[in-house]
Amino acid sequence: MKISKITPQKRNKNRCSVYIDGQYRFGVTKDLVLKYDLRENSEITEDEIQNLLLHDEKEKIRGRAYRLLSYRERSAREMRERLLRVGYDNSLVEEVIHDLIANDTLNDERFASLFVKDYTNLKPKGNRFIVHELTKKGIARETIEKVLTTRDERELMQQFMQRKLKSLDAHDFKDRQKIARRLLQRGFTPHIVYDVLNQQ
């Protein structure tokens, strides 16, 4: 089989259309055209085409992953689920995830650490909330426990009470119930909630 023509695509200047024996056969990135040294009038086998298409698909998956990461950090499980939802091949997604972990683009501990920082400084939430959310995002238990050592839940709860619940009186039974409910809704650990309230 012979490559008869390679032309830049109109809609995406970073991709080229490749024609084999006078017929359009596939599109690939310009980078792959250079990497595989594709030239007009050169011979190409079916195996080489399949290998090229596989590589091109991996590049599409990698590009999608980087776009997702441009919005915010993600866990490996989150990234895997998002890419599979788009419809990419499972084994290629796994290869890309593996590469992204290997080059530290995806890092579950860093993700968990940033998550804890956000829910400590910006939107204070309790440890139960954090454990639940990070577990859902596929973070290992030991990683969660490690990142939780960077915060003092009791102190965070007291600060939240002073800032957001100061209009309520912890000595009044009804107000006390409201305070407890608010704190529990924010995922604070129950025994710490009641311990703090009992010290008021």
VMD Tcl script that draws the C-alpha trace (Angstrom):
set ca {
  {0.00 0.00 0.00}
  {1.25 3.46 -0.85}
  {0.58 6.84 0.79}
  {-0.75 8.92 -2.08}
  {-1.46 12.20 -0.24}
  {-1.10 13.88 3.18}
  {-3.04 17.11 3.63}
  {-3.75 19.39 6.64}
  {-7.35 19.15 7.80}
  {-9.51 22.24 7.34}
  {-11.23 22.09 10.73}
  {-8.14 21.25 12.76}
  {-4.78 22.51 11.49}
  {-2.94 20.23 13.94}
  {-4.26 17.12 12.16}
  {-3.60 15.68 8.71}
  {-5.69 13.49 6.42}
  {-3.80 10.53 5.00}
  {-4.79 9.00 1.66}
  {-3.74 5.46 0.74}
  {-3.82 4.35 -2.90}
  {-5.89 7.42 -3.81}
  {-8.53 6.91 -1.06}
  {-8.90 8.78 2.24}
  {-7.92 6.30 4.96}
  {-7.43 8.10 8.30}
  {-6.57 11.31 10.14}
  {-3.67 11.77 12.58}
  {-1.87 14.61 14.35}
  {0.98 16.43 12.59}
  {3.26 15.23 15.41}
  {2.56 11.60 14.49}
  {3.14 12.31 10.79}
  {6.61 13.54 11.77}
  {7.24 10.85 14.39}
  {6.36 8.00 12.00}
  {8.04 9.81 9.08}
  {4.95 9.52 6.88}
  {5.59 10.78 3.36}
  {3.71 10.82 0.11}
  {4.64 7.92 -2.21}
  {6.12 5.87 0.67}
  {4.93 2.33 1.42}
  {2.89 1.55 4.53}
  {1.61 -1.79 5.88}
  {-1.73 -2.52 7.56}
  {0.12 -3.24 10.83}
  {1.82 0.16 10.69}
  {-1.55 1.85 10.09}
  {-3.13 0.06 13.08}
  {-0.16 0.97 15.28}
  {-0.45 4.59 14.14}
  {-4.19 4.72 14.84}
  {-3.65 3.24 18.29}
  {-1.02 5.87 19.04}
  {-3.32 8.61 17.72}
  {-6.18 7.40 19.95}
  {-3.85 7.46 22.98}
  {-2.90 11.04 22.14}
  {-6.59 11.99 21.98}
  {-7.15 10.43 25.42}
  {-4.07 12.19 26.83}
  {-5.28 15.52 25.37}
  {-8.70 15.06 26.99}
  {-7.03 14.22 30.32}
  {-4.93 17.40 30.22}
  {-8.01 19.48 29.38}
  {-9.82 18.00 32.41}
  {-6.80 18.77 34.60}
  {-6.73 22.38 33.40}
  {-9.94 22.96 35.42}
  {-8.80 21.27 38.62}
  {-6.68 18.49 40.07}
  {-8.28 15.01 39.85}
  {-7.78 11.61 41.44}
  {-6.75 8.67 39.24}
  {-10.20 7.07 39.70}
  {-12.02 10.28 38.77}
  {-9.90 10.65 35.64}
  {-10.42 7.01 34.65}
  {-14.21 7.30 35.08}
  {-14.40 10.56 33.08}
  {-12.37 9.14 30.19}
  {-14.33 5.88 30.07}
  {-17.60 7.83 30.14}
  {-16.52 9.57 26.92}
  {-16.28 6.12 25.34}
  {-12.52 5.58 25.03}
  {-11.11 2.06 24.97}
  {-10.54 0.67 28.49}
  {-7.02 -0.68 27.89}
  {-5.86 2.59 26.24}
  {-7.33 4.62 29.12}
  {-5.41 2.41 31.57}
  {-2.17 3.00 29.62}
  {-2.68 6.76 29.68}
  {-3.59 6.75 33.41}
  {-0.46 4.68 34.10}
  {1.69 7.21 32.15}
  {0.10 10.19 33.94}
  {0.77 8.60 37.36}
  {4.35 7.70 36.33}
  {5.15 11.31 35.34}
  {3.37 12.68 38.45}
  {0.67 14.48 36.45}
  {-1.84 12.44 38.47}
  {-1.00 12.10 42.15}
  {-3.68 10.92 44.58}
  {-1.86 12.18 47.66}
  {-1.44 15.67 46.18}
  {-5.10 15.64 45.11}
  {-6.22 14.59 48.61}
  {-4.01 17.21 50.23}
  {-5.47 20.02 48.08}
  {-8.99 18.71 48.76}
  {-8.39 18.84 52.53}
  {-6.89 22.33 52.24}
  {-9.99 23.57 50.38}
  {-12.36 22.09 52.96}
  {-10.28 23.48 55.80}
  {-9.60 27.04 54.63}
  {-12.28 27.91 52.07}
  {-15.36 25.83 52.93}
  {-14.79 24.26 56.35}
  {-16.15 20.71 56.57}
  {-15.57 17.89 59.02}
  {-13.42 14.78 58.75}
  {-16.42 12.51 58.13}
  {-17.30 14.52 55.03}
  {-13.69 14.40 53.80}
  {-13.33 10.65 54.38}
  {-16.61 9.99 52.56}
  {-15.77 12.21 49.56}
  {-12.16 11.06 49.15}
  {-13.19 7.40 49.44}
  {-15.74 8.01 46.65}
  {-12.92 9.48 44.56}
  {-10.82 6.33 45.01}
  {-8.26 7.62 47.49}
  {-6.64 4.91 49.63}
  {-7.55 4.86 53.34}
  {-3.93 5.33 54.48}
  {-3.58 8.40 52.20}
  {-6.77 9.90 53.65}
  {-5.54 9.31 57.20}
  {-2.19 10.89 56.34}
  {-3.68 14.10 54.88}
  {-6.14 14.44 57.77}
  {-3.21 14.77 60.19}
  {-2.60 18.23 58.70}
  {-5.77 19.66 60.31}
  {-7.26 19.95 63.80}
  {-10.95 19.13 63.40}
  {-11.84 20.29 66.92}
  {-10.23 23.70 66.41}
  {-11.79 24.03 62.94}
  {-15.23 23.27 64.41}
  {-14.80 25.88 67.15}
  {-13.77 28.51 64.58}
  {-16.79 27.63 62.45}
  {-19.10 27.97 65.46}
  {-17.63 31.38 66.34}
  {-17.96 32.66 62.77}
  {-21.22 31.11 61.59}
  {-23.19 30.08 64.66}
  {-22.44 32.87 67.13}
  {-26.11 33.97 67.14}
  {-27.03 30.61 68.71}
  {-26.65 29.95 72.44}
  {-24.99 26.61 73.21}
  {-26.60 26.65 76.69}
  {-30.13 26.80 75.26}
  {-31.49 23.30 74.50}
  {-33.10 24.19 71.14}
  {-30.12 26.24 69.97}
  {-27.80 23.46 71.09}
  {-29.73 21.02 68.87}
  {-29.51 23.44 65.94}
  {-25.75 23.82 66.43}
  {-25.28 20.03 66.60}
  {-27.41 19.55 63.48}
  {-25.45 22.17 61.52}
  {-22.11 20.69 62.53}
  {-23.18 17.13 61.73}
  {-24.54 18.27 58.34}
  {-21.10 19.67 57.60}
  {-19.57 16.26 58.22}
  {-17.92 16.89 61.57}
  {-17.22 13.78 63.65}
  {-20.20 13.18 66.02}
  {-18.25 12.44 69.22}
  {-16.17 15.62 68.71}
  {-19.34 17.66 68.07}
  {-20.92 16.52 71.35}
  {-17.63 16.78 73.23}
  {-17.18 20.43 72.12}
  {-20.82 21.26 72.92}
  {-20.53 19.70 76.37}
  {-17.56 21.99 77.12}
  {-19.55 25.17 76.25}
}
mol new
graphics top color blue
foreach p $ca { graphics top sphere $p radius 0.5 }
foreach p [lrange $ca 0 end-1] q [lrange $ca 1 end] { graphics top cylinder $p $q radius 0.2 }
display resetview
